[in-house]
Structures are given as structure tokens and as C-alpha cells.
Amino acid sequence: MNEQAGEENIFLDFDFSKLSNLEKIRDLESGENSHQRASVYKNDYMADFEVLFGKELTYNNIINITEVMKIICEFYDVNAAAVVKHTKPCGVALGRTLYDAYTKAFDCDPVSCFSGTFGFSRPVDYDIAKHINSMDVEAIIAPGFDEKAFALFSENPSIKLVKLNTKLQNYRKLIQEEINITPFGTLIQDTNKSLLKKELFKIVTKAKPTAEQIEDAVFAWNVVKHAKTNASVIARDLKTYAIAQGHTNSTQAVEAALNYACDGAKEAVLASDDVILSEDCIYAAAQSRIAIIIQPGGTLKDDKLIEICDKYNIIMITTGIKNFKQ
């Protein structure tokens, strides 16, 4: 897994000729919905990929494989698996083998995995293919598929197999400015490539984490930044047990994640993409026997929250980084 490191986001002056001179690749069957028109165009930052099997990628397919590979490239150097549904992560895990990572990711939210988009950091093998082929799946993207896996998938006319030829460690470099054309002006921002920085990563409680707990905390933080704000992730042993997202405040997200994880929260990490302000969140975490909380911190409430964590022997890590995602 990637070590904690700093990476500066360099915002370049956007050249609108990138939009006006785009070359159309093809019209798509539709946009997000059947009544919306859509097309796909070439750009200067396209990944090297090929559709090995299945129909042409749709608008939603392209959006979802983009999102799932953003997660996978966080863990490019280990066995990693992730599933997204409607651009939202519903299971992420690392494992001793790719199959181990896959089963752990699937176990987080099996219902949402149906009709999901699956991403992998290694070539997909037959055991994974046998499990995936038993359900409805939108698309699978990976650096490759072994011969037996490909043969099995080829019997499923509804599946789409995408081989990513670009190295995963280079995928992050392809993610460029985000553009949102609104009636109030065109918004341009650089993409969120935040990584934990050693100078901002602080253990602020009396209790201190083990090396394994830090690995879990970093893993959970890398997942929650790809979930829709407000988001909370419960993780343990490099596996997500709950991903709560799209809430209108961080308290709701924390409570929803804890409720979903149930016993999975015991000795686990709770990661929040936004600062935690409510003392109730800490009490709920204590009741669920959470071991570590990792959150941005940096508010006037920190001292009180740390005091409660110390009372219940919960470790708190502050990162100094918010990871909002609309």
C-alpha cells in the first residue's frame, strides 16, 4: 500500500482550446438517462485500454470505470479490489491474494455489488470470474484476465471486460482538471490527489496505534476520500465493513456507518471525510467499540472530543485534510 507522502496538486491555467478542438470518438447510446444525448471525445490524458468483450461502453460505464480505478490506483502495488455503483464505492479491500481482496470487498455490501462495476489491481483469475459470473454486473476493469477467466466471462453476453494497459501507478497522472459548466460560470478545479502528509498526520490522544492499526487508518482514509460527502468508512484488516455517504452532515454519516457495520465496528477504524464536531459521534463510536477515529480535525471542538476519546481509550488521528466530494 502507498506510504504516507505529500503530493502537491499543481493547478494549470486551463486552455479552452482543449474543449473547442476535441475530436469526437463516437456518439453514445445515451447519457445518464435514455432521454439524454451524449458523445465521447478524445483528450490528451486518455488511458490506454481496450474492451476485450461485450458491447461498447456507455456513458455510465465510462464514468464508473473511471471512479473505480481512482480507488484502485491508491493501492496499485498490492492485491486490491473495489466495487462502485452509480460512482459510489460500496466495497473496497486489500488481500493476501486478489481473490481474498475480492471476497472481502464483496462482503461489505453484497446487495449493492449486483449491477456494479468491479475494479482490480491484478489480472482476474478463474475463481473470481466464477463468483462474478453468477450475478448481474455492469463492467469489470483490470490489468488483464487469465485464459480460464476470459473463457468463462465470454459465456455471459451481458458483461463488459475492460483491460487497462496503462500502469496503475501512472493512472493518477491522467486525472486532470474537473470542469463544471453552470449558469453562473464555468468552474474548473484540479482533481483531488491528496495524500496523507507526515507533518499533518497527528496522533492526538493518549492511546497510540500499532503499526497494523495505522495501516488500517490510512486504508480507511484513502477509501473515504472517494465516497460522496458527507461520508464515513468503517474498516478493519484492510477491508471496508461500511461505507456511509451522501449525508448532509458528518454526524449522520458516522451514525449510519456504525449502524450498518454492527459487530464489524469492534476494534475497527472510523474514517470521516469532514471534521467531526458532535460529541455524540464519539459516544456512538465508543458504544460500537471503535478503536481508532481518523478525521481532519482542526476545530475548537477538538479538545473536547479528544477528552472523550481518552476516557474511552479510543485513538484519534487528525490529518488536517478535508476530502469533500460533491
Secondary structure, 3 states (H helix, E strand, C coil): CCCCCCCCCCCCCCCCHHHHCCCEEEECCCCCCCCCCCEEECCCCCCCEEEEECCCCCHHHHHHHHHHHHHHHHHCCCEEEEEEECCEEEEEEEECCHHHHHHHHHHHCHHHHCCCEEEECCCECHHHHHHHCCCCCCEEEECCECHHHHHHHCCCCCCCEEEECCCHHHHHHHCCCEEEEECCEEEEECCCCCCCCCCCCEECCCCCCCHHHHHHHHHHHHHHCCCCCCCEEEEECCEEEEEECCCCCHHHHHHHHHHHHHHHHCCCEEEECCCCCCHHHHHHHHHCCCCEEEECCCCCCHHHHHHHHHHCCCEEEECCCCCCCC
